[in-house]
Structure formats: structure tokens, C-alpha cells
Amino acid sequence: MKEIVVIHDYLVSEAVVGDWEGEEEIVAERINEIYHTLYNLAEDDIDPEELTQLLELVWDAWIGQESLPELDMEDIYDWCRHLLENRDQFIQETFD
């Protein structure tokens, strides 16, 4: 069911990430890597609304984090895995 959610609707360019003192391209890449990793790790039969809510959390969780440009794939994978494994907590807190 996750194929109903279009991942390209979430991807960002360096023009929308704000001022990162010359690191806008890297920041956009990291945010997009998070979106792709989360989408890929989500089970195929995830409820599309649930996946949408999880994807919407990415921007708010990461865009203000100073560590964003330094994230590596292991950090991204771990965060996405944590989000998926604890989705009820994150969705409930955010969308109640």
C-alpha cells in the first residue's frame, strides 16, 4: 500500500532548506536521504495515511538540527528505524 504515497512529493531542493552557510546542497541531500530511507524501510503494507504522517515528521524533526550536514547513512538508518518501531508514540504525540 505504500506505493500510493508518492515520495517525490516530499523531496526538497537546496532552495527550500534555508540558509545553511553554503551547505544548503548537503542539507537538502540529507533530508532527501532521510525521506528515501524512511520510505524504503516502511513495510509494503503500511497504511498510506500512517506513512504520510511519518514522512511529514521528517522536516520538523530535522530542518533545525545543526548536526544535519554531518549525518551519515548509519545515523539516518538508525533514526528511521527508531521512528518506524515507535511510530505510535510519534504519531500520537504529533497528531492528537
Backbone as JSON Lines, residues from 0, in Angstrom:
{"i":0,"aa":"M","n":[0.81,-1.2,0.0],"ca":[0.0,0.0,0.0],"c":[0.85,1.27,0.0]}
{"i":1,"aa":"K","n":[2.14,1.13,0.36],"ca":[2.94,2.34,0.44],"c":[3.16,2.98,-0.93]}
{"i":2,"aa":"E","n":[2.98,2.21,-2.0],"ca":[3.16,2.78,-3.34],"c":[2.14,3.87,-3.65]}
{"i":3,"aa":"I","n":[1.09,3.96,-2.85],"ca":[0.1,5.03,-3.01],"c":[0.72,6.39,-2.64]}
{"i":4,"aa":"V","n":[1.66,6.36,-1.71],"ca":[2.33,7.58,-1.26],"c":[3.47,7.89,-2.24]}
{"i":5,"aa":"V","n":[3.46,9.07,-2.79],"ca":[4.46,9.48,-3.78],"c":[5.61,10.18,-3.05]}
{"i":6,"aa":"I","n":[6.73,9.49,-2.96],"ca":[7.87,10.02,-2.21],"c":[8.39,11.33,-2.8]}
{"i":7,"aa":"H","n":[8.25,11.5,-4.09],"ca":[8.74,12.73,-4.74],"c":[8.0,13.98,-4.28]}
{"i":8,"aa":"D","n":[6.82,13.79,-3.7],"ca":[6.08,14.93,-3.16],"c":[6.77,15.53,-1.94]}
{"i":9,"aa":"Y","n":[7.68,14.79,-1.33],"ca":[8.34,15.23,-0.1],"c":[9.75,15.74,-0.32]}
{"i":10,"aa":"L","n":[10.37,15.35,-1.39],"ca":[11.77,15.7,-1.62],"c":[11.96,17.2,-1.75]}
{"i":11,"aa":"V","n":[13.1,17.68,-1.27],"ca":[13.36,19.12,-1.23],"c":[14.6,19.47,-2.05]}
{"i":12,"aa":"S","n":[14.69,20.73,-2.42],"ca":[15.88,21.23,-3.11],"c":[16.61,22.17,-2.16]}
{"i":13,"aa":"E","n":[17.81,22.53,-2.55],"ca":[18.58,23.44,-1.7],"c":[17.92,24.8,-1.58]}
{"i":14,"aa":"A","n":[17.04,25.14,-2.51],"ca":[16.36,26.44,-2.48],"c":[15.37,26.55,-1.32]}
{"i":15,"aa":"V","n":[14.89,25.43,-0.79],"ca":[13.85,25.5,0.24],"c":[14.36,25.2,1.65]}
{"i":16,"aa":"V","n":[15.62,24.82,1.81],"ca":[16.1,24.44,3.14],"c":[16.54,25.63,3.99]}
{"i":17,"aa":"G","n":[16.61,26.79,3.4],"ca":[17.02,27.96,4.15],"c":[18.53,28.17,4.07]}
{"i":18,"aa":"D","n":[19.02,29.06,4.9],"ca":[20.44,29.41,4.9],"c":[21.22,28.46,5.8]}
{"i":19,"aa":"W","n":[22.13,27.73,5.19],"ca":[23.0,26.81,5.92],"c":[24.46,27.15,5.66]}
{"i":20,"aa":"E","n":[24.72,28.42,5.45],"ca":[26.07,28.94,5.27],"c":[26.88,28.13,4.25]}
{"i":21,"aa":"G","n":[26.29,27.96,3.08],"ca":[26.96,27.29,1.99],"c":[26.75,25.78,1.96]}
{"i":22,"aa":"E","n":[26.07,25.24,2.93],"ca":[25.85,23.79,2.98],"c":[24.43,23.4,2.58]}
{"i":23,"aa":"E","n":[23.75,24.27,1.87],"ca":[22.36,24.02,1.5],"c":[22.2,22.75,0.66]}
{"i":24,"aa":"E","n":[23.12,22.51,-0.26],"ca":[23.03,21.32,-1.1],"c":[23.16,20.04,-0.25]}
{"i":25,"aa":"I","n":[24.09,20.04,0.67],"ca":[24.29,18.88,1.55],"c":[23.07,18.67,2.44]}
{"i":26,"aa":"V","n":[22.53,19.75,2.97],"ca":[21.35,19.65,3.83],"c":[20.17,19.08,3.05]}
{"i":27,"aa":"A","n":[19.96,19.56,1.84],"ca":[18.87,19.03,1.01],"c":[19.1,17.54,0.73]}
{"i":28,"aa":"E","n":[20.33,17.16,0.46],"ca":[20.64,15.74,0.23],"c":[20.33,14.9,1.46]}
{"i":29,"aa":"R","n":[20.7,15.38,2.64],"ca":[20.47,14.63,3.87],"c":[18.97,14.47,4.14]}
{"i":30,"aa":"I","n":[18.23,15.55,4.0],"ca":[16.78,15.47,4.2],"c":[16.18,14.47,3.23]}
{"i":31,"aa":"N","n":[16.59,14.51,1.97],"ca":[16.06,13.59,0.97],"c":[16.48,12.14,1.26]}
{"i":32,"aa":"E","n":[17.68,11.96,1.78],"ca":[18.12,10.62,2.18],"c":[17.25,10.08,3.31]}
{"i":33,"aa":"I","n":[16.88,10.95,4.24],"ca":[16.0,10.54,5.33],"c":[14.64,10.12,4.77]}
{"i":34,"aa":"Y","n":[14.08,10.94,3.88],"ca":[12.79,10.59,3.27],"c":[12.86,9.24,2.56]}
{"i":35,"aa":"H","n":[13.88,9.05,1.75],"ca":[14.02,7.8,0.99],"c":[14.22,6.6,1.92]}
{"i":36,"aa":"T","n":[15.05,6.77,2.94],"ca":[15.32,5.66,3.86],"c":[14.06,5.28,4.62]}
{"i":37,"aa":"L","n":[13.35,6.27,5.12],"ca":[12.1,6.0,5.84],"c":[11.11,5.28,4.94]}
{"i":38,"aa":"Y","n":[10.96,5.77,3.74],"ca":[10.03,5.15,2.78],"c":[10.45,3.71,2.48]}
{"i":39,"aa":"N","n":[11.73,3.49,2.23],"ca":[12.21,2.15,1.89],"c":[12.1,1.18,3.05]}
{"i":40,"aa":"L","n":[12.3,1.66,4.27],"ca":[12.21,0.79,5.43],"c":[10.77,0.46,5.84]}
{"i":41,"aa":"A","n":[9.85,1.32,5.47],"ca":[8.45,1.08,5.82],"c":[7.97,-0.2,5.13]}
{"i":42,"aa":"E","n":[7.19,-0.96,5.87],"ca":[6.69,-2.2,5.3],"c":[5.77,-1.9,4.11]}
{"i":43,"aa":"D","n":[5.71,-2.82,3.17],"ca":[4.94,-2.6,1.95],"c":[3.46,-2.4,2.21]}
{"i":44,"aa":"D","n":[2.95,-2.99,3.28],"ca":[1.52,-2.9,3.55],"c":[1.17,-1.84,4.6]}
{"i":45,"aa":"I","n":[2.09,-0.91,4.85],"ca":[1.83,0.17,5.82],"c":[0.63,0.98,5.34]}
{"i":46,"aa":"D","n":[-0.16,1.43,6.27],"ca":[-1.29,2.29,5.95],"c":[-0.74,3.58,5.34]}
{"i":47,"aa":"P","n":[-1.22,3.96,4.16],"ca":[-0.69,5.17,3.49],"c":[-0.82,6.43,4.34]}
{"i":48,"aa":"E","n":[-1.87,6.54,5.11],"ca":[-2.03,7.72,5.97],"c":[-0.96,7.74,7.06]}
{"i":49,"aa":"E","n":[-0.66,6.57,7.59],"ca":[0.38,6.46,8.61],"c":[1.75,6.83,8.03]}
{"i":50,"aa":"L","n":[2.04,6.32,6.85],"ca":[3.31,6.65,6.2],"c":[3.39,8.14,5.91]}
{"i":51,"aa":"T","n":[2.31,8.72,5.47],"ca":[2.27,10.15,5.2],"c":[2.58,10.94,6.47]}
{"i":52,"aa":"Q","n":[1.99,10.54,7.57],"ca":[2.23,11.23,8.84],"c":[3.7,11.1,9.26]}
{"i":53,"aa":"L","n":[4.26,9.93,9.07],"ca":[5.67,9.73,9.42],"c":[6.59,10.58,8.53]}
{"i":54,"aa":"L","n":[6.3,10.62,7.25],"ca":[7.11,11.44,6.34],"c":[7.0,12.92,6.68]}
{"i":55,"aa":"E","n":[5.85,13.34,7.13],"ca":[5.66,14.74,7.49],"c":[6.46,15.11,8.74]}
{"i":56,"aa":"L","n":[6.81,14.13,9.55],"ca":[7.61,14.39,10.75],"c":[9.06,14.73,10.41]}
{"i":57,"aa":"V","n":[9.54,14.27,9.28],"ca":[10.96,14.43,8.92],"c":[11.37,15.9,8.91]}
{"i":58,"aa":"W","n":[10.65,16.72,8.21],"ca":[11.02,18.13,8.08],"c":[11.11,18.8,9.45]}
{"i":59,"aa":"D","n":[10.05,18.65,10.24],"ca":[10.03,19.31,11.54],"c":[11.11,18.79,12.48]}
{"i":60,"aa":"A","n":[11.41,17.5,12.38],"ca":[12.4,16.91,13.27],"c":[13.82,17.31,12.9]}
{"i":61,"aa":"W","n":[14.09,17.55,11.63],"ca":[15.48,17.71,11.2],"c":[15.89,19.08,10.68]}
{"i":62,"aa":"I","n":[15.0,19.88,10.16],"ca":[15.44,21.09,9.46],"c":[16.18,22.06,10.37]}
{"i":63,"aa":"G","n":[15.93,22.06,11.64],"ca":[16.62,22.97,12.54],"c":[17.82,22.37,13.26]}
{"i":64,"aa":"Q","n":[18.15,21.13,12.96],"ca":[19.24,20.43,13.66],"c":[20.59,20.79,13.05]}
{"i":65,"aa":"E","n":[21.45,21.36,13.86],"ca":[22.77,21.76,13.38],"c":[23.59,20.57,12.89]}
{"i":66,"aa":"S","n":[23.3,19.38,13.39],"ca":[24.06,18.18,13.02],"c":[23.65,17.62,11.65]}
{"i":67,"aa":"L","n":[22.61,18.17,11.05],"ca":[22.09,17.63,9.79],"c":[23.15,17.44,8.7]}
{"i":68,"aa":"P","n":[24.01,18.41,8.43],"ca":[25.01,18.21,7.37],"c":[25.99,17.08,7.64]}
{"i":69,"aa":"E","n":[26.21,16.75,8.92],"ca":[27.19,15.72,9.27],"c":[26.59,14.31,9.39]}
{"i":70,"aa":"L","n":[25.29,14.18,9.23],"ca":[24.67,12.86,9.36],"c":[25.25,11.89,8.34]}
{"i":71,"aa":"D","n":[25.49,10.66,8.79],"ca":[25.89,9.64,7.83],"c":[24.73,8.65,7.66]}
{"i":72,"aa":"M","n":[24.9,7.71,6.75],"ca":[23.81,6.79,6.44],"c":[23.43,5.93,7.64]}
{"i":73,"aa":"E","n":[24.38,5.61,8.49],"ca":[24.06,4.81,9.68],"c":[23.16,5.61,10.62]}
{"i":74,"aa":"D","n":[23.46,6.89,10.81],"ca":[22.62,7.76,11.64],"c":[21.2,7.84,11.08]}
{"i":75,"aa":"I","n":[21.13,8.03,9.78],"ca":[19.83,8.16,9.11],"c":[19.04,6.87,9.25]}
{"i":76,"aa":"Y","n":[19.7,5.74,8.98],"ca":[19.05,4.44,9.09],"c":[18.53,4.22,10.51]}
{"i":77,"aa":"D","n":[19.38,4.49,11.5],"ca":[19.0,4.29,12.9],"c":[17.8,5.15,13.28]}
{"i":78,"aa":"W","n":[17.79,6.4,12.86],"ca":[16.69,7.29,13.19],"c":[15.4,6.82,12.53]}
{"i":79,"aa":"C","n":[15.47,6.45,11.28],"ca":[14.28,5.98,10.56],"c":[13.75,4.69,11.18]}
{"i":80,"aa":"R","n":[14.65,3.79,11.53],"ca":[14.25,2.53,12.17],"c":[13.55,2.82,13.49]}
{"i":81,"aa":"H","n":[14.14,3.72,14.28],"ca":[13.55,4.11,15.56],"c":[12.15,4.7,15.35]}
{"i":82,"aa":"L","n":[12.02,5.55,14.39],"ca":[10.72,6.18,14.11],"c":[9.68,5.12,13.73]}
{"i":83,"aa":"L","n":[10.05,4.21,12.86],"ca":[9.11,3.17,12.45],"c":[8.76,2.23,13.6]}
{"i":84,"aa":"E","n":[9.73,1.87,14.41],"ca":[9.49,0.95,15.51],"c":[8.65,1.58,16.62]}
{"i":85,"aa":"N","n":[8.67,2.9,16.7],"ca":[7.94,3.62,17.75],"c":[6.89,4.56,17.17]}
{"i":86,"aa":"R","n":[6.42,4.22,16.01],"ca":[5.53,5.13,15.27],"c":[4.3,5.56,16.06]}
{"i":87,"aa":"D","n":[3.73,4.66,16.85],"ca":[2.53,5.02,17.61],"c":[2.8,6.18,18.56]}
{"i":88,"aa":"Q","n":[3.95,6.17,19.16],"ca":[4.31,7.26,20.08],"c":[4.45,8.57,19.32]}
{"i":89,"aa":"F","n":[5.12,8.55,18.19],"ca":[5.36,9.78,17.43],"c":[4.1,10.31,16.77]}
{"i":90,"aa":"I","n":[3.34,9.43,16.19],"ca":[2.1,9.85,15.53],"c":[1.11,10.35,16.56]}
{"i":91,"aa":"Q","n":[0.98,9.65,17.66],"ca":[0.04,10.04,18.69],"c":[0.4,11.4,19.27]}
{"i":92,"aa":"E","n":[1.68,11.6,19.57],"ca":[2.11,12.87,20.14],"c":[1.9,14.03,19.2]}
{"i":93,"aa":"T","n":[2.08,13.78,17.92],"ca":[2.05,14.87,16.95],"c":[0.64,15.15,16.43]}
{"i":94,"aa":"F","n":[-0.16,14.12,16.29],"ca":[-1.43,14.29,15.59],"c":[-2.66,14.13,16.48]}
{"i":95,"aa":"D","n":[-2.49,14.18,17.78],"ca":[-3.66,14.16,18.68],"c":[-4.32,15.5,18.71]}
